Amino acid sequence: MTTMALSPLLTRPGAVAASGIDEGVAAHYGELNKEQQKLLAGTAVADLSHFGVVTLSGEDRLSWLNTLSSQSLTGLREGQSTQTLLLTVQGRIEFDIRVLADADKLWLVVEPGQAEPLAAFLTRMRFMLRVEITDVSADYAVVGACAAQPALAKYPVWVDPWPGVTTGGYAYSEPEHPGNERPWYLYLVPAGELETAVAGLPLAGMLAVEALRIAAWRPRFGFETDEKAIPHELDLIRTAVHLDKGCYKGQETVARVHNVGRPPRRLVFLQLDGSMHTLPAVGSPVMVGEKVVGSLTSVATHFEAGPVGLALIKRNIDTELELEVVDGEERYAAKQEVIVTPEAGQIAGRFTGFIRPPR
């Protein structure tokens, strides 16, 4: 297993290293609540240099990726951002990709550890087309922010379409959405310029990033996804799938579940009992009485809401039921907020939106 390179920003005063998938960057810099507040206000940035970056160049890059993935990409123009998925034939999520169009290339940003397998997969699918695939993760560092950063304006920036509904998408949750509070910006900074680029900016660690992500109901690949996950369960039809585009692997399952079926599970937001003064472990079972109905996929302490989490539970669980998260001997009361409605897949009407340009 490749050892994750340590970010130079771990030398900042107060930096405490993260572990697990976020190894290599800071969990926090000593001020957990203030880091969240500053990040949300747009005055701090987050070191995401452990994320993977792949570039696609060549004349066929857009049309070729369009044939492989769930989003319609042929109309993507320079400076525009979107999200797309690579699926199995059964419609299960294999890769979750943030796509940014540049003048001569596409930037693909993925979760830690995903760049190498993504580049390998794309290389196998290239055939004779005019496409060049390059894993540039060692050459570029990703910097996250909740607002446009003038100090980083010269760098390419991906702007999250979440929680809007991109053209051809569909919302399985209500139009009023906590993710509307701030868009998410990912700047692509040459690795050698990282320290200089953010020298005058306060930093927020991954604990702050995760708390705000959970509060925005934003699923993360490797957390809310497992080997069975399909886009409908996670409300990813809204930003990562175009329901009216041509064929791609998994398209038949996506269409069938959306039009005539229902996904087996649904994503929920959990407000956890804060009296325990601890957090349950990710992967802990979610229960109704003594019956397991799902599992906790993400958890954090939010600076305003307290302990919060995301969970995947069985679709037909009553939305009014209070749940429990069980971690060993500890049982955490959990009030659910509906993200994906139990009627997902059989809802009339569609909200359309746009691909948000950088601001």
N, C-alpha and C positions, 0 to 999 in steps of 0.2 A: 504494500500500500504506500502511495506517495505521501510524504510528509508535507503538510501545508506550510508554505512560506509565511513567515511572520511579517505583518505589516509594520513599516517604519513608524506608523502613528502609535504603536504600542509603547513608544518611548515618551509619549506625552505624560505630564504629571498626573498621577492618580489612575492611570490606565490599569484595568484588571482584565486579563485575557479571557475570552470566551472559550467554550469547549464544544465538543460534539461537532455538528455540521458547520458551526460558525467559528471553529478553531482558526486562529491566525489573525483575528481582529479583536477589538476590545468588547467585552460584555458591558462595561461602563467605565466612566472616568471619575467615579467617586460621588456623583450627585444625581442619583437615579431619577428623582422626580423633576428636578430642574432640567435635566437633559431631555426628558419627554416634552416639557413645556417649551423649551427653546426650539426643539426640532419641529414641533407642531406650529410654532409661531413663525417658522422660516428663518430663524436667526442662527441655528446650528445645522451642521451637516453630519452625516454618518459615514464612517469608513466601511465600505462594502467591497474592499479590494480582494476578498476571497471569492467573490462571484466569478463565474466563467464568462469569457467573451470569445465569440467566434465571428469571423467575417466571411461574407460571401461576395465575391467579385465576379466579373464576366457578364456578357450581354444577356445571358439567359437566367440570371439569378432570380429575378422576380417571378417570371412565368414558371420556372422550375420549382421553386419553393411553394408556389401557389398550388401546384398539382399534388404536393405531398401533404399539405397542412390544412387545418380546419378554417382558417381565415381567408377572406378574399384579399389578395395582395397585389394584384396586377395594376391597380390604380394608385398605389402608394407613391407619393412624391417626396422629393428631397426635403428632409426636416420633419416628416410625418412619422408618427409612432403608432404601433398597434401591438396586439398580443395574439399569438397563435399556438396551437397544440399539434403535436404529432401523436396519432392514436394507433392502437392496434386495430385489427379487423373487427374485433368485438367492441370497438369504441372506447377502450380504456386508455387512460392518459399515459403516454410514454415520455414525452417531453413537453414542458411548458416554457415557451420562448417569448421574450420581449424583443420586438423587431423595430429597428430604427433605420429609415432610408437615408443614405448619404448620396452625394453626387455620383460616386463611382463604386459604391458597395452597400451591402446591408450589414448592420451590426446586429448580432444575436446575443442577448444577455441571458444567462441561465444561472441556476442555483449552483452553489459550490459542488464541485465534483462532477458536474454534468457536461462541461465543455468537451472533454476528451471523448466520451461516448457519443455525444451529439455529432462531433466532427467525423467520427468513424462511421456512424450511420449514414450521414449525408454523403460521405465519400463513396460508400457502397452503392448509393442510389444515383450517382452522377451520370453514369453511362457515358455517352459521347457528347453531352451538352457543354456549352461554353460557360462553365462555372468553376471557380477556384474556392476551395474551402480551407480556411486557416484558423487554427486555434491560437488566439493572440492573448490568452489569459495572463501570460507572464509579462506581457508588454503594456497592458492597460489595467488601470485600477478604476473600480466603480465607486463613485461618491454619491450618496443619496441625500435628498433634501425634500422638504415639504413646500418649497417655494423656489422660484427662479433665483439663481445666485449670480449677481453681476460679476463677482470675482471669478466665476467659472464659465462665463458667457462664451469664451472662445472655443470651448470644447463641445463635441457632439453630445446631445442630451436626449434621452428617451423620456417621454412624458406618459404616465400611466393613464389609459382610458378609463380605468376603474373610478367610480362605479357607473359611469355613463353606459349607454347601450349603443354600441357601434352599429353602423348600417348592416342590416341582415341579422342582428342579434336579437335577444329576447330576455326580458327580466323575469326571473322566478321569485324575486322579492319585491317589496313595495317600492314605488317611485321615491318616497322619502327614505333616504339611506344615509347612515352615519359617515360613509366614505366620501360624501360630498364636501366634507369640511375642508379638505386640502388634497390637491393632486400630489402624486409622487414623482419626483424627478430623479433620473439616474444619469450622472455625468460620466463620460468616458475620458479619463485623464491618463496620459502617458505615465507609466509607472515611475519613471525617473523624475517626474514633475510633481508627484503627489504631495510631498511635504511642503513644497513652495506654494502650490496651488491653494492649499487650505491653511496656510500659515496664520492668516488673520481671522480664522473662523473658529468659533466654539465647536466642540465635537460632542456627539451623542453616540452611545454604544448600542450594541445589538439588543439589550434589554429594552431600551427606549423604542427602537425600531419595531420590535415584536409587540410591545404593548399597544402602539398606535395602529399597527397592522390588524391586530385582533379586534380592536375597537372599531375599525373600519370594515369588519367582516370580510377581509381580504384573504382568500385561501393561499397557502404557500405550498409549492411543490415539495414533496417529501415529508410534509406534516399532514396536511389535509388529504393528500393523495396516498393511495396504496395500490397494490397490484390490481384491485377491482374498480378503482375510481373512474367514474364517467363524468363529463362536464356538467350534466344536468344537476347532479347531486350538490355541486359546489357553487352554483349560480354563475358558472363560467360561460354559459351561452351568451351572456350579456356583452362580454368583451373579447372573447377568444374564438368564437364560432360564427360563421356566416351561413345561415340556414338556406340560402338560395343559390349558393355557388355550385360549381360542377363537382364531379366525383373526386374523392380522395379516400384514403384508407380510413375506415371507420365511419364514413358518411352515412351508410345505410342504417347503422345502429343509432347514430345521432338523430336522424330523421324519424326513425320508427319510435324511439322513446319519446321524442318531442310531440309527435302527432297522434300516436295511438296508445302509448304506454305511459308508465310512470317509473321514475328511478326507484331503486329499492331502498335508498338511504337519502337523508337530507342533512344539510349543514345547519347547525344552530349556534347562536351566541349564548354563552352561559355567564350569568352573574353569580359568582361563587360566594359562599358564606365566608366573610372576612374575619370571623371571631377565632378561627383556628390559628391565625398568625403564621400559617405555612401555606404552601401551594401543593396540590396533588401533582404527581408525576404525569407527564405526557404518556399516553397509552393506558391510563387507568380506566377501568370500565365505568360506563355511565349506566345507572340502574334506575328502575322503577320498582320499589320494594326490593325483592330478592331476585328480580329478573334483569339480566343484562340486556340493554337495548342499544348500546353503542359504545364508543370510546372517545376519550379526551384526546384531541389532536394537537392543540396548542394551549398554552397557559401563560399568564403574565400578571403583574400588578400594575394597574393603570393609575396615573397620578390623581385622577378624579374619581373613577368608578371603583377603584380597589381591585380585588382579584377577579379576573375575567378569563374566559377561555372560549375556544371553538371546539365543537364536537360533531362527529358524524353519528347520527342515530337512525333507527328504523323509520322509514317514511311515515308509517301509519300511527306513530305515537301521538296521542292527544297533545295539541299545542298548549293546553292550559295546565298540563301536569307539571308539578315540580319534580325535578330529577335529583339524583344524588350521584356524586363522583366518589368512588371508593378506591382508596389507596391504602392497602394493608388493613390496619385496624381503624384508620381514619375515614370518616364519611362526611363529605362536604355537600351541604344543601346547595342546589343549583337551580336558579330560576332561568328558564329558557326564553329566548327571544327568537321568533321565527325569522330565518333568513330565506331558506328554500321552503316554500309552502308545500304542504302534503298533496296539494292538487297539481304540483308541477308535472308538466307533460300533457295536461288536459285543460289548459287555460286559454281562453279566447283573447284575441287582441295582441298587439305588438307595439312596444315602444321602440322608436328608432333614434339614433343619436349620431355621433360623429367621431372621427379620429381627432383627438385634441392636439393642435399644434403647440410647440413650445411658446411660452409667454415670457 
